[in-house]
Amino acid sequence: MIAHIPNESLLGKDEIISRLRNALVEKKPYCLVRIGDGENFVLSQDSVYSMEQTLKQLWVQEANKGRKGIRLPNLPFRDQLVTAIREADIVGILAQNDNVIRAHPNHKRALTNRIFQHFALEPKAVCNAIVNRELVQYQPFWSMLAEQGARVVLVSRWAGGTKQRLIKPPFNLTIPFTLPFERNGMMEDTLRVLEERKDEYDMVLASCGVNAVVLAHQVAVRMGKVGVDFGIGSQIISYMKS
C-alpha cells in the first residue's frame, strides 16, 4: 500500500533514466506521471473531499481564475487522471515530509495516500514527484537522450524558449517541433497533432501542469511513444543562464 512506501523505496534518477532508455531502444510505449498538490485537488473532487470542500481550496480558487490550466468542477478530467495513474509505468509521489513543494502538509503525500486508497490505485513503480526538477540539473539524463538520438517534442507555454536552450550544448537534443499548451481546452487539438506527426518523434516532455499527467499517458497509449510529465522542468530550462 502506498501509505507505507518509505522514501528509500522511491526509484532513483539513474534507474528512471535506465527505464526510459530501454523504452526508447525497444521503441515501446512508456509513461512517467507525477502527483503533486494540484493533481491531488483534481482527484479529490467527489471522492475524499466533497465538491464543496475541493472548491474551497486556494489552489482550486486560483485555478478557477484561469491560472492553473484547468477549471473545476471537472469530474471527467478527474477520471482521466485516475486512469493515467493506474496505467502509468512510473508514478511520481511526494516524499514523506516533503519540503520542496509549497503546499500545506495535509495537501501533499497525506492526501495522495487517501486518494490512492479511495480509487484502489497501486502504481507499478514510484519515484519522487520532484524528479523533474532533479533531472533538469542531471547531465546523465540529457546525455542519454542525445546518445540515443531521441527526437524530443516539447509541449508547454515555454516550449519555444526551452527548445533554443536544448538544441545547444550541453544538451544537444534533437527537437523536431514544439507545441504550445496553456489550458485543458487545448488537449484534444494537441493530441491530434501529436498523432498526425507521431513518426517524427520518440519522446514528449510535457510541462503543462495537471494536464501533463493525461497528456503523457495518452502519448504512451495512443501514440505508442514515451511520455514524460516534466512539470516545471521546461520553465526552469527556459530561464537558465547560458
Backbone as CSV, one residue per row, in Angstrom:
resi,resn,N_x,N_y,N_z,CA_x,CA_y,CA_z,C_x,C_y,C_z
1,MET,0.846,-1.198,0.000,0.000,0.000,0.000,0.879,1.245,0.000
2,ILE,0.484,2.234,-0.777,1.304,3.425,-0.974,1.615,4.158,0.322
3,ALA,0.702,4.112,1.295,0.919,4.830,2.544,2.168,4.347,3.264
4,HIS,2.574,3.119,2.973,3.703,2.528,3.689,4.993,2.544,2.873
5,ILE,4.992,3.235,1.732,6.204,3.284,0.913,7.193,4.264,1.533
6,PRO,8.337,3.783,2.009,9.331,4.702,2.572,10.067,5.433,1.461
7,ASN,10.660,6.561,1.798,11.383,7.342,0.800,12.478,6.526,0.121
8,GLU,13.069,5.593,0.870,14.167,4.787,0.324,13.710,3.882,-0.820
9,SER,12.403,3.643,-0.909,11.880,2.747,-1.946,11.565,3.468,-3.256
10,LEU,11.636,4.799,-3.258,11.357,5.544,-4.475,12.507,5.361,-5.458
11,LEU,12.180,5.136,-6.721,13.218,4.944,-7.741,14.141,6.162,-7.807
12,GLY,15.426,5.909,-7.940,16.396,6.986,-8.075,16.507,7.462,-9.511
13,LYS,17.205,8.556,-9.715,17.344,9.159,-11.048,17.960,8.198,-12.051
14,ASP,19.009,7.477,-11.649,19.693,6.596,-12.601,18.802,5.441,-13.050
15,GLU,17.992,4.918,-12.135,17.078,3.830,-12.502,15.995,4.346,-13.450
16,ILE,15.502,5.539,-13.208,14.497,6.130,-14.100,15.082,6.332,-15.490
17,ILE,16.302,6.865,-15.554,16.965,7.074,-16.841,17.151,5.750,-17.568
18,SER,17.522,4.709,-16.831,17.698,3.384,-17.427,16.396,2.866,-18.028
19,ARG,15.292,3.050,-17.318,13.994,2.567,-17.813,13.541,3.367,-19.025
20,LEU,13.782,4.668,-19.010,13.434,5.479,-20.176,14.297,5.099,-21.375
21,ARG,15.572,4.851,-21.132,16.469,4.424,-22.212,15.976,3.114,-22.824
22,ASN,15.618,2.165,-21.999,15.137,0.875,-22.505,13.895,1.046,-23.368
23,ALA,12.999,1.920,-22.944,11.777,2.148,-23.725,12.118,2.756,-25.080
24,LEU,13.074,3.676,-25.103,13.485,4.294,-26.364,14.162,3.284,-27.280
25,VAL,15.062,2.465,-26.714,15.781,1.460,-27.510,14.804,0.441,-28.096
26,GLU,13.853,0.009,-27.267,12.898,-1.018,-27.698,11.698,-0.428,-28.431
27,LYS,11.668,0.901,-28.511,10.565,1.609,-29.195,9.199,1.165,-28.663
28,LYS,9.087,1.148,-27.347,7.835,0.736,-26.735,7.190,1.903,-25.994
29,PRO,5.863,1.888,-25.873,5.183,2.961,-25.145,5.575,2.944,-23.673
30,TYR,5.701,4.127,-23.104,6.123,4.227,-21.711,5.710,5.596,-21.200
31,CYS,5.297,5.668,-19.936,4.979,6.997,-19.417,5.302,7.149,-17.947
32,LEU,5.718,8.356,-17.622,6.006,8.765,-16.250,5.098,9.945,-15.945
33,VAL,4.302,9.812,-14.888,3.423,10.899,-14.467,3.748,11.258,-13.020
34,ARG,3.293,12.436,-12.589,3.642,12.911,-11.254,2.412,13.484,-10.556
35,ILE,2.334,13.223,-9.241,1.188,13.681,-8.451,1.655,14.652,-7.377
36,GLY,1.289,15.925,-7.552,1.576,16.939,-6.548,0.279,17.469,-5.969
37,ASP,0.322,18.647,-5.386,-0.885,19.159,-4.737,-1.995,19.473,-5.741
38,GLY,-1.629,19.984,-6.922,-2.663,20.283,-7.917,-3.416,19.044,-8.355
39,GLU,-2.654,17.995,-8.665,-3.285,16.722,-9.051,-4.137,16.183,-7.907
40,ASN,-3.642,16.335,-6.688,-4.420,15.887,-5.528,-5.784,16.557,-5.480
41,PHE,-5.823,17.863,-5.733,-7.092,18.576,-5.648,-8.042,18.151,-6.761
42,VAL,-7.515,17.944,-7.963,-8.373,17.467,-9.053,-8.944,16.093,-8.704
43,LEU,-8.099,15.242,-8.156,-8.522,13.887,-7.799,-9.469,13.858,-6.595
44,SER,-9.402,14.896,-5.771,-10.206,14.917,-4.544,-11.684,15.180,-4.801
45,GLN,-12.026,15.654,-6.003,-13.413,16.027,-6.306,-14.372,14.847,-6.120
46,ASP,-15.349,15.020,-5.266,-16.373,13.986,-5.053,-15.754,12.619,-4.781
47,SER,-14.630,12.607,-4.075,-14.008,11.326,-3.695,-13.643,11.405,-2.217
48,VAL,-12.430,11.845,-1.900,-12.079,12.006,-0.492,-12.561,13.342,0.065
49,TYR,-12.848,14.307,-0.809,-13.472,15.572,-0.427,-14.828,15.665,-1.108
50,SER,-15.732,16.399,-0.485,-16.951,16.763,-1.203,-16.535,17.819,-2.236
51,MET,-17.372,18.025,-3.236,-17.041,19.049,-4.230,-16.931,20.414,-3.556
52,GLU,-17.781,20.655,-2.569,-17.740,21.929,-1.841,-16.381,22.120,-1.157
53,GLN,-15.859,21.066,-0.539,-14.545,21.148,0.111,-13.438,21.435,-0.904
54,THR,-13.499,20.739,-2.027,-12.483,20.938,-3.064,-12.483,22.377,-3.563
55,LEU,-13.660,22.909,-3.823,-13.761,24.248,-4.401,-13.323,25.346,-3.437
56,LYS,-13.214,25.013,-2.154,-12.766,25.999,-1.160,-11.240,26.116,-1.100
57,GLN,-10.535,25.167,-1.700,-9.072,25.167,-1.601,-8.473,26.314,-2.400
58,LEU,-7.422,26.918,-1.858,-6.796,28.081,-2.505,-6.307,27.741,-3.910
59,TRP,-5.669,26.559,-4.075,-5.172,26.168,-5.391,-6.318,26.139,-6.394
60,VAL,-7.460,25.606,-5.984,-8.615,25.483,-6.874,-9.190,26.871,-7.189
61,GLN,-9.206,27.748,-6.197,-9.688,29.109,-6.446,-8.789,29.819,-7.461
62,GLU,-7.480,29.592,-7.355,-6.544,30.156,-8.337,-6.784,29.531,-9.717
63,ALA,-7.022,28.229,-9.725,-7.296,27.538,-10.987,-8.537,28.118,-11.665
64,ASN,-9.537,28.417,-10.882,-10.786,28.915,-11.450,-10.706,30.385,-11.854
65,LYS,-9.543,30.992,-11.612,-9.259,32.325,-12.154,-8.435,32.212,-13.441
66,GLY,-8.229,30.979,-13.898,-7.514,30.757,-15.156,-6.013,30.639,-15.009
67,ARG,-5.518,30.323,-13.804,-4.074,30.344,-13.560,-3.422,28.972,-13.467
68,LYS,-4.189,27.895,-13.654,-3.608,26.565,-13.497,-3.839,25.645,-14.692
69,GLY,-4.449,26.164,-15.745,-4.671,25.353,-16.941,-5.858,24.419,-16.859
70,ILE,-6.632,24.515,-15.784,-7.814,23.663,-15.592,-8.796,24.431,-14.715
71,ARG,-10.060,24.195,-14.919,-11.082,24.768,-14.038,-11.916,23.646,-13.461
72,LEU,-12.304,23.795,-12.213,-13.109,22.780,-11.532,-14.462,23.376,-11.164
73,PRO,-15.524,22.558,-11.075,-15.563,21.092,-11.146,-15.249,20.568,-12.545
74,ASN,-14.618,19.389,-12.567,-14.350,18.694,-13.828,-14.133,17.211,-13.506
75,LEU,-15.237,16.510,-13.344,-15.151,15.086,-12.991,-14.621,14.219,-14.127
76,PRO,-14.927,14.523,-15.396,-14.329,13.723,-16.470,-12.804,13.777,-16.450
77,PHE,-12.246,14.963,-16.150,-10.789,15.073,-16.094,-10.240,14.333,-14.879
78,ARG,-10.970,14.391,-13.764,-10.557,13.592,-12.598,-10.426,12.132,-12.986
79,ASP,-11.410,11.620,-13.710,-11.387,10.207,-14.091,-10.268,9.900,-15.077
80,GLN,-9.927,10.867,-15.920,-8.794,10.671,-16.829,-7.482,10.571,-16.030
81,LEU,-7.373,11.382,-14.978,-6.191,11.305,-14.117,-6.096,9.940,-13.450
82,VAL,-7.207,9.453,-12.964,-7.218,8.138,-12.305,-6.729,7.060,-13.269
83,THR,-7.230,7.081,-14.493,-6.813,6.097,-15.494,-5.328,6.228,-15.805
84,ALA,-4.867,7.460,-15.950,-3.448,7.688,-16.262,-2.554,7.131,-15.154
85,ILE,-2.919,7.371,-13.915,-2.126,6.877,-12.779,-2.158,5.353,-12.734
86,ARG,-3.336,4.795,-12.969,-3.487,3.333,-12.914,-2.622,2.640,-13.975
87,GLU,-2.482,3.271,-15.133,-1.797,2.609,-16.249,-0.355,3.075,-16.458
88,ALA,0.077,4.105,-15.734,1.428,4.647,-15.919,2.494,3.636,-15.513
89,ASP,3.655,3.746,-16.140,4.774,2.866,-15.805,5.486,3.320,-14.536
90,ILE,5.591,4.629,-14.351,6.165,5.196,-13.133,5.277,6.351,-12.686
91,VAL,4.963,6.388,-11.394,4.153,7.473,-10.837,4.986,8.210,-9.788
92,GLY,5.148,9.497,-10.000,5.863,10.317,-9.026,4.926,10.711,-7.901
93,ILE,5.334,10.453,-6.669,4.566,10.859,-5.492,5.499,11.689,-4.607
94,LEU,4.930,12.592,-3.861,5.760,13.404,-2.983,6.328,12.548,-1.854
95,ALA,7.556,12.811,-1.495,8.200,12.062,-0.416,7.494,12.336,0.905
96,GLN,7.645,11.415,1.825,7.168,11.678,3.180,7.918,12.905,3.684
97,ASN,7.201,13.830,4.304,7.812,15.045,4.859,8.492,15.910,3.786
98,ASP,7.932,15.922,2.577,8.466,16.768,1.506,8.530,18.227,1.959
99,ASN,9.634,18.902,1.625,9.754,20.319,1.958,10.088,21.160,0.727
100,VAL,9.848,20.601,-0.456,10.132,21.308,-1.705,8.877,21.994,-2.247
101,ILE,7.783,21.256,-2.302,6.531,21.801,-2.832,5.894,22.712,-1.788
102,ARG,5.543,23.918,-2.217,4.943,24.875,-1.292,3.442,24.628,-1.184
103,ALA,3.078,23.768,-0.269,1.672,23.463,-0.017,1.565,22.977,1.423
104,HIS,0.370,23.038,1.968,0.162,22.554,3.335,0.436,21.055,3.375
105,PRO,1.087,20.559,4.424,1.375,19.117,4.527,0.150,18.233,4.322
106,ASN,-1.010,18.695,4.745,-2.228,17.899,4.579,-2.613,17.720,3.112
107,HIS,-2.057,18.574,2.246,-2.422,18.537,0.827,-1.352,17.863,-0.027
108,LYS,-0.363,17.273,0.618,0.722,16.630,-0.117,0.595,15.106,-0.017
109,ARG,1.609,14.421,0.475,1.577,12.956,0.462,0.384,12.380,1.238
110,ALA,0.011,13.027,2.330,-1.111,12.520,3.130,-2.391,12.456,2.303
111,LEU,-2.619,13.475,1.487,-3.819,13.488,0.645,-3.691,12.477,-0.491
112,THR,-2.494,12.356,-1.064,-2.275,11.343,-2.105,-2.589,9.953,-1.570
113,ASN,-2.138,9.658,-0.363,-2.405,8.341,0.229,-3.898,8.071,0.319
114,ARG,-4.657,9.063,0.760,-6.110,8.899,0.885,-6.763,8.683,-0.477
115,ILE,-6.309,9.453,-1.466,-6.875,9.356,-2.819,-6.574,7.988,-3.425
116,PHE,-5.316,7.544,-3.283,-4.951,6.245,-3.857,-5.732,5.119,-3.204
117,GLN,-5.971,5.236,-1.916,-6.772,4.211,-1.237,-8.212,4.248,-1.736
118,HIS,-8.768,5.440,-1.901,-10.157,5.586,-2.362,-10.352,4.946,-3.736
119,PHE,-9.405,5.204,-4.653,-9.540,4.699,-6.025,-8.833,3.351,-6.224
120,ALA,-8.314,2.782,-5.142,-7.591,1.496,-5.201,-6.460,1.553,-6.229
121,LEU,-5.663,2.604,-6.144,-4.544,2.785,-7.063,-3.264,2.210,-6.463
122,GLU,-2.628,1.336,-7.203,-1.354,0.750,-6.781,-0.383,0.847,-7.956
123,PRO,0.400,1.917,-8.008,1.303,2.129,-9.144,2.283,0.978,-9.353
124,LYS,2.646,0.779,-10.629,3.620,-0.273,-10.964,4.977,0.042,-10.359
125,ALA,5.339,1.320,-10.353,6.597,1.781,-9.768,6.400,3.229,-9.356
126,VAL,7.139,3.658,-8.342,7.006,5.030,-7.863,8.372,5.706,-7.759
127,CYS,8.361,7.014,-7.931,9.566,7.822,-7.743,9.151,9.085,-7.013
128,ASN,10.101,9.944,-6.747,9.780,11.213,-6.111,9.139,12.146,-7.141
129,ALA,8.060,12.797,-6.769,7.352,13.682,-7.703,8.199,14.865,-8.157
130,ILE,9.268,15.190,-7.419,10.119,16.309,-7.834,11.247,15.833,-8.751
131,VAL,11.139,14.615,-9.269,12.196,14.078,-10.140,12.438,14.969,-11.349
132,ASN,11.408,15.658,-11.826,11.590,16.546,-12.981,12.589,17.653,-12.665
133,ARG,12.505,18.221,-11.478,13.448,19.268,-11.072,14.863,18.705,-10.968
134,GLU,14.959,17.447,-10.556,16.262,16.807,-10.414,16.871,16.469,-11.774
135,LEU,16.052,15.945,-12.679,16.577,15.553,-13.988,17.060,16.749,-14.804
136,VAL,16.399,17.894,-14.644,16.823,19.099,-15.357,18.285,19.415,-15.068
137,GLN,18.688,19.196,-13.824,20.050,19.539,-13.395,21.019,18.358,-13.510
138,TYR,20.554,17.241,-14.061,21.336,15.999,-14.039,21.785,15.647,-15.452
139,GLN,23.038,15.931,-15.766,23.531,15.774,-17.126,23.352,14.368,-17.702
140,PRO,23.481,13.287,-16.905,23.275,11.948,-17.484,21.919,11.773,-18.177
141,PHE,20.902,12.494,-17.725,19.584,12.411,-18.370,19.673,12.959,-19.796
142,TRP,20.258,14.143,-19.931,20.374,14.763,-21.249,21.349,13.990,-22.137
143,SER,22.394,13.482,-21.533,23.367,12.698,-22.303,22.726,11.443,-22.866
144,MET,21.870,10.791,-22.065,21.185,9.589,-22.529,20.316,9.907,-23.743
145,LEU,19.566,10.992,-23.680,18.700,11.363,-24.805,19.521,11.674,-26.052
146,ALA,20.620,12.392,-25.875,21.470,12.738,-27.016,22.131,11.497,-27.607
147,GLU,22.631,10.617,-26.745,23.301,9.396,-27.214,22.341,8.471,-27.961
148,GLN,21.092,8.452,-27.524,20.102,7.608,-28.185,19.570,8.253,-29.473
149,GLY,19.941,9.509,-29.686,19.407,10.221,-30.853,17.914,10.432,-30.732
150,ALA,17.432,10.509,-29.493,15.988,10.638,-29.256,15.459,11.952,-29.823
151,ARG,14.390,11.845,-30.581,13.719,13.026,-31.118,12.646,13.435,-30.104
152,VAL,12.833,14.604,-29.506,12.013,15.017,-28.365,11.111,16.190,-28.731
153,VAL,9.828,16.041,-28.460,8.867,17.127,-28.652,8.585,17.770,-27.304
154,LEU,8.544,19.092,-27.285,8.236,19.837,-26.070,6.819,20.371,-26.155
155,VAL,6.051,20.150,-25.101,4.684,20.673,-25.043,4.575,21.538,-23.790
156,SER,4.499,22.851,-23.976,4.354,23.760,-22.841,4.225,25.187,-23.342
157,ARG,3.875,26.086,-22.457,3.804,27.500,-22.834,5.199,28.081,-23.019
158,TRP,6.225,27.383,-22.494,7.605,27.849,-22.613,8.363,27.089,-23.700
159,ALA,7.653,26.318,-24.530,8.304,25.385,-25.455,9.325,26.050,-26.375
160,GLY,8.991,27.211,-26.909,9.901,27.860,-27.853,11.237,28.226,-27.234
161,GLY,11.189,28.880,-26.079,12.412,29.264,-25.395,13.201,28.065,-24.913
162,THR,12.475,27.029,-24.467,13.141,25.812,-23.989,13.890,25.132,-25.129
163,LYS,13.270,25.086,-26.305,13.919,24.456,-27.457,15.250,25.130,-27.767
164,GLN,15.292,26.453,-27.726,16.522,27.173,-28.065,17.672,26.819,-27.135
165,ARG,17.351,26.453,-25.904,18.392,26.017,-24.971,18.784,24.563,-25.223
166,LEU,17.790,23.722,-25.469,18.048,22.278,-25.529,18.721,21.803,-26.811
167,ILE,18.659,22.606,-27.873,19.319,22.164,-29.110,20.810,22.523,-29.098
168,LYS,21.235,23.262,-28.070,22.633,23.685,-27.950,23.326,22.910,-26.823
169,PRO,24.671,22.953,-26.771,25.395,22.351,-25.649,24.949,23.018,-24.335
170,PRO,24.944,22.279,-23.206,25.426,20.894,-23.081,24.345,19.848,-23.350
171,PHE,23.164,20.276,-23.855,22.042,19.353,-24.020,22.101,18.602,-25.347
172,ASN,22.239,19.365,-26.452,22.397,18.776,-27.791,21.244,17.861,-28.198
173,LEU,20.032,18.300,-27.928,18.870,17.475,-28.253,18.389,17.697,-29.684
174,THR,17.716,16.692,-30.206,17.022,16.803,-31.483,15.555,17.074,-31.174
175,ILE,15.064,18.257,-31.577,13.686,18.648,-31.278,12.979,18.979,-32.592
176,PRO,12.235,18.021,-33.151,11.608,18.234,-34.463,10.551,19.327,-34.471
177,PHE,9.818,19.475,-33.368,8.829,20.551,-33.284,8.401,20.733,-31.833
178,THR,7.738,21.840,-31.562,7.199,22.119,-30.227,5.733,22.489,-30.358
179,LEU,5.001,22.345,-29.269,3.586,22.707,-29.258,3.281,23.535,-28.016
180,PRO,2.632,24.691,-28.180,2.239,25.481,-27.012,1.069,24.815,-26.302
181,PHE,1.020,24.953,-24.992,-0.100,24.391,-24.234,-0.303,25.238,-22.993
182,GLU,-1.511,25.791,-22.851,-1.787,26.656,-21.698,-3.012,26.261,-20.907
183,ARG,-3.943,25.510,-21.519,-5.175,25.194,-20.793,-5.750,23.870,-21.294
184,ASN,-6.565,23.273,-20.441,-7.140,21.959,-20.706,-7.889,21.897,-22.035
185,GLY,-8.504,22.992,-22.441,-9.257,23.009,-23.692,-8.401,22.765,-24.924
186,MET,-7.070,22.808,-24.758,-6.162,22.579,-25.879,-5.762,21.109,-26.009
187,MET,-6.259,20.269,-25.113,-5.812,18.880,-25.055,-6.061,18.114,-26.351
188,GLU,-7.284,18.121,-26.828,-7.598,17.289,-27.992,-6.865,17.753,-29.252
189,ASP,-6.769,19.056,-29.456,-6.033,19.551,-30.621,-4.559,19.172,-30.530
190,THR,-4.003,19.249,-29.318,-2.598,18.893,-29.118,-2.380,17.413,-29.409
191,LEU,-3.261,16.577,-28.887,-3.134,15.137,-29.122,-3.334,14.790,-30.595
192,ARG,-4.202,15.538,-31.272,-4.425,15.289,-32.701,-3.145,15.546,-33.494
193,VAL,-2.475,16.660,-33.189,-1.212,16.977,-33.875,-0.156,15.925,-33.550
194,LEU,-0.081,15.523,-32.279,0.903,14.508,-31.888,0.639,13.181,-32.590
195,GLU,-0.628,12.887,-32.832,-0.949,11.642,-33.541,-0.599,11.763,-35.026
196,GLU,-0.950,12.899,-35.619,-0.668,13.105,-37.044,0.832,13.086,-37.333
197,ARG,1.644,13.518,-36.360,3.084,13.639,-36.580,3.887,12.619,-35.754
198,LYS,3.242,11.518,-35.396,3.893,10.575,-34.474,5.142,9.908,-35.049
199,ASP,5.302,9.923,-36.370,6.514,9.346,-36.959,7.719,10.278,-36.838
200,GLU,7.483,11.486,-36.326,8.559,12.477,-36.264,9.266,12.536,-34.908
201,TYR,8.783,11.803,-33.909,9.376,11.921,-32.572,9.341,10.587,-31.823
202,ASP,10.138,10.547,-30.748,10.231,9.355,-29.907,9.739,9.604,-28.483
203,MET,9.863,10.850,-28.033,9.511,11.202,-26.654,8.851,12.564,-26.619
204,VAL,7.920,12.728,-25.674,7.307,14.031,-25.412,7.595,14.414,-23.964
205,LEU,8.144,15.625,-23.784,8.290,16.199,-22.451,7.169,17.223,-22.297
206,ALA,6.222,16.924,-21.417,5.046,17.775,-21.253,5.151,18.596,-19.976
207,SER,5.127,19.913,-20.130,5.161,20.831,-18.994,3.923,21.702,-19.060
208,CYS,2.816,21.165,-18.582,1.544,21.895,-18.668,0.654,21.600,-17.466
209,GLY,1.268,21.665,-16.278,0.508,21.491,-15.052,-0.149,20.127,-14.949
210,VAL,-1.338,20.106,-14.359,-2.035,18.831,-14.168,-2.350,18.166,-15.502
211,ASN,-2.451,18.958,-16.566,-2.754,18.396,-17.889,-1.649,17.468,-18.382
212,ALA,-0.426,17.649,-17.873,0.699,16.834,-18.335,0.535,15.368,-17.971
213,VAL,-0.190,15.081,-16.894,-0.412,13.686,-16.492,-1.194,12.958,-17.585
214,VAL,-2.294,13.547,-17.998,-3.130,12.929,-19.034,-2.407,12.929,-20.372
215,LEU,-1.718,14.006,-20.687,-1.022,14.092,-21.972,0.080,13.036,-22.076
216,ALA,0.883,12.887,-21.025,1.963,11.894,-21.041,1.394,10.484,-21.186
217,HIS,0.295,10.228,-20.510,-0.352,8.920,-20.601,-0.861,8.659,-22.014
218,GLN,-1.492,9.662,-22.616,-2.027,9.496,-23.968,-0.911,9.322,-25.002
219,VAL,0.217,9.975,-24.782,1.358,9.794,-25.687,1.776,8.327,-25.708
220,ALA,1.712,7.684,-24.552,2.075,6.269,-24.478,1.000,5.373,-25.089
221,VAL,-0.248,5.510,-24.625,-1.286,4.554,-25.037,-1.822,4.829,-26.442
222,ARG,-1.843,6.090,-26.852,-2.431,6.433,-28.149,-1.382,6.528,-29.255
223,MET,-0.205,7.020,-28.897,0.841,7.206,-29.913,1.911,6.119,-29.861
224,GLY,1.950,5.352,-28.769,2.965,4.310,-28.644,4.364,4.853,-28.408
225,LYS,4.444,6.060,-27.843,5.727,6.726,-27.622,6.015,6.838,-26.125
226,VAL,7.118,7.524,-25.805,7.478,7.763,-24.405,6.957,9.138,-24.000
227,GLY,6.110,9.171,-22.987,5.552,10.428,-22.496,6.032,10.704,-21.082
228,VAL,6.561,11.896,-20.860,7.073,12.265,-19.538,6.404,13.555,-19.069
229,ASP,5.787,13.473,-17.910,5.247,14.659,-17.254,6.437,15.401,-16.660
230,PHE,6.861,16.478,-17.329,8.103,17.161,-16.970,7.884,18.376,-16.073
231,GLY,6.620,18.641,-15.751,6.307,19.690,-14.797,7.001,21.010,-15.076
232,ILE,7.559,21.587,-14.030,8.203,22.892,-14.133,9.568,22.808,-14.814
233,GLY,9.974,21.598,-15.200,11.278,21.406,-15.827,11.506,22.296,-17.030
234,SER,10.519,22.411,-17.883,10.658,23.224,-19.097,10.848,24.698,-18.750
235,GLN,10.123,25.159,-17.749,10.248,26.552,-17.328,11.637,26.820,-16.747
236,ILE,12.132,25.882,-15.947,13.470,26.032,-15.363,14.518,26.186,-16.456
237,ILE,14.429,25.340,-17.477,15.415,25.386,-18.572,15.340,26.723,-19.313
238,SER,14.134,27.180,-19.589,13.983,28.399,-20.390,14.544,29.617,-19.670
239,TYR,14.629,29.549,-18.339,15.134,30.690,-17.574,16.574,30.500,-17.112
240,MET,17.187,29.371,-17.465,18.574,29.142,-17.083,19.483,30.168,-17.751
241,LYS,20.529,30.562,-17.035,21.523,31.434,-17.631,22.429,30.606,-18.534
242,SER,22.843,31.182,-19.643,23.713,30.484,-20.586,25.071,30.226,-19.953
